[in-house]
Amino acid sequence: MHNERLAEIEAVLPTIGEVRRVTACAGFAASDDFMAGDARDIRARSPAPHRRLRRVRPAHPLPGVQADADPLGCLGDVGWYNLRTIMFANGWELPTYVSAHALDVNDEGVPLTMAGVVGYESSISTFDIGFDAPRAQLAEIVGKKATISWDGFIGPDDPTTCSFTVSVTGDPFRGQESSVVTTDVALPMTQAASTVEHLSLAILGGEPDPFWAEIMLKTQRVVDAVQKSWQEDGRKVLVEPLAAKM
């Protein structure tokens, strides 16, 4: 997300028409070492609304799946970026509501896989996150006129270049042509280096970037609402606006 491609996509967004829906899917196949703190045992499921799975605790558990380290699990890991991408596609506005279900939860209450809905007044989006499948970082913004899609929305595989695709599907019965245009974006530095550079500039300037400070707070507000929703079996949770003065 924190690279030159985001600005390129933002410049194209107005051309695809009103955003109707966004799909963001992110996750990875967690290693045995990563999951060892509270390992899933697919053979040991309970009939609960979300599956509570048997824990196998090692001598030195990793914090990623520990309730006293990061209780948000996959939501606080890859989910943060999914929800931020959905907000980006909707003009960085907070959604109206969210609804989410945790599909796998360890017996410390840490979500390991999750799916949900993020609703706006004129659009609806979905996200799918987890530690249970091969790497995926797919995002798609569907507008009334065209669709923007890209891979590696959290971080591109190639540190030197990435891309996005704008697709228009025409109606052949009306003589409309379809088009698919892929734009390559050169990266002058790795995404990690770019993030450190921006942080360093903010420190040297003596104050944080107010834009990203607001986006951080908005993202956390949505994460909190999603957390509340899945803990209440997918209940629709309204997202509270930020205070006027931050």
Backbone hydrogen bonds, N-H to C=O, Kabsch-Sander energy under -0.5 kcal/mol:
donor,donor_aa,acceptor,acceptor_aa,energy
3,N,1,M,-1.8
6,L,3,N,-1.2
7,A,3,N,-0.6
8,E,4,E,-1.5
9,I,5,R,-2.7
10,E,6,L,-2.5
11,A,7,A,-1.8
12,V,8,E,-1.1
13,L,9,I,-1.8
15,T,12,V,-2.1
16,I,13,L,-1.6
17,G,14,P,-0.8
20,R,142,V,-3.1
21,R,142,V,-1.5
22,V,124,I,-0.6
23,T,140,E,-2.5
24,A,126,T,-1.9
25,C,138,L,-2.9
26,A,128,D,-2.4
27,G,136,A,-1.9
28,F,130,G,-1.6
30,A,28,F,-1.1
30,A,131,F,-2.0
35,M,31,S,-2.3
36,A,32,D,-1.2
38,D,35,M,-1.3
39,A,36,A,-0.7
39,A,56,V,-0.6
42,I,40,R,-0.5
44,A,41,D,-2.7
45,R,43,R,-0.7
51,R,103,L,-1.3
53,L,51,R,-0.5
53,L,105,V,-1.5
54,R,44,A,-0.6
65,V,62,L,-0.9
66,Q,63,P,-1.7
69,A,66,Q,-1.6
70,D,63,P,-0.7
70,D,66,Q,-2.0
73,G,70,D,-1.7
74,C,111,P,-2.3
75,L,72,L,-1.8
77,D,73,G,-1.1
79,G,74,C,-2.6
80,W,75,L,-0.6
81,Y,78,V,-0.7
82,N,78,V,-1.5
83,L,79,G,-2.4
84,R,80,W,-1.7
85,T,81,Y,-2.4
86,I,82,N,-2.0
87,M,83,L,-1.9
88,F,84,R,-2.6
89,A,85,T,-2.1
90,N,86,I,-0.9
90,N,87,M,-0.7
91,G,88,F,-1.3
92,W,87,M,-2.9
93,E,87,M,-0.6
93,E,90,N,-1.3
96,T,119,G,-2.8
97,Y,119,G,-1.5
98,V,237,V,-2.1
99,S,117,V,-2.1
101,H,115,A,-2.8
103,L,101,H,-0.6
103,L,113,T,-1.6
104,D,113,T,-1.1
105,V,51,R,-2.3
106,N,110,V,-2.2
107,D,53,L,-0.9
109,G,106,N,-2.4
112,L,104,D,-3.5
113,T,104,D,-1.3
114,M,129,I,-2.8
115,A,101,H,-2.2
116,G,127,F,-2.2
117,V,99,S,-3.2
118,V,125,S,-2.8
119,G,97,Y,-2.6
120,Y,123,S,-2.9
124,I,20,R,-2.1
125,S,118,V,-2.6
126,T,22,V,-2.5
127,F,116,G,-2.0
128,D,24,A,-1.8
129,I,114,M,-2.9
130,G,26,A,-0.9
131,F,112,L,-1.7
133,A,28,F,-0.5
136,A,27,G,-2.1
138,L,25,C,-2.2
139,A,150,W,-2.3
140,E,23,T,-2.2
141,I,148,I,-3.2
142,V,21,R,-3.0
142,V,140,E,-0.5
143,G,141,I,-0.6
143,G,146,A,-2.7
144,K,18,E,-1.1
145,K,16,I,-3.1
146,A,16,I,-1.4
147,T,167,S,-2.4
148,I,141,I,-2.6
149,S,165,T,-2.4
150,W,139,A,-2.2
152,G,137,Q,-1.3
153,F,137,Q,-1.2
161,T,158,D,-0.5
162,C,185,V,-1.9
164,F,183,T,-1.5
165,T,149,S,-2.8
166,V,181,V,-2.8
167,S,147,T,-2.9
167,S,165,T,-0.5
168,V,179,S,-3.0
170,G,168,V,-0.8
174,R,171,D,-1.7
175,G,172,P,-1.1
176,Q,171,D,-2.5
179,S,168,V,-2.5
181,V,166,V,-2.6
182,T,180,V,-0.5
183,T,164,F,-2.9
184,D,182,T,-0.5
185,V,162,C,-3.5
186,A,184,D,-0.5
187,L,160,T,-3.1
194,S,190,T,-2.4
195,T,191,Q,-2.3
196,V,192,A,-2.2
197,E,193,A,-2.4
198,H,194,S,-2.4
199,L,195,T,-2.2
200,S,196,V,-2.7
201,L,197,E,-2.4
202,A,198,H,-1.9
203,I,199,L,-2.1
204,L,200,S,-2.8
205,G,201,L,-1.9
206,G,202,A,-0.6
206,G,203,I,-0.9
207,E,202,A,-1.1
213,A,209,D,-2.0
214,E,210,P,-1.9
215,I,211,F,-2.2
216,M,212,W,-2.3
217,L,213,A,-1.8
218,K,214,E,-2.5
219,T,215,I,-2.7
220,Q,216,M,-2.3
221,R,217,L,-2.0
222,V,218,K,-2.0
223,V,219,T,-2.6
224,D,220,Q,-2.6
225,A,221,R,-1.6
226,V,222,V,-2.5
227,Q,223,V,-2.6
228,K,224,D,-2.1
229,S,225,A,-2.1
230,W,226,V,-2.4
231,Q,227,Q,-1.7
232,E,228,K,-0.8
232,E,229,S,-0.8
233,D,230,W,-1.4
234,G,229,S,-2.0
235,R,229,S,-1.0
235,R,232,E,-0.8
237,V,98,V,-2.8
239,V,96,T,-2.1
240,E,238,L,-0.6
246,M,244,A,-0.5
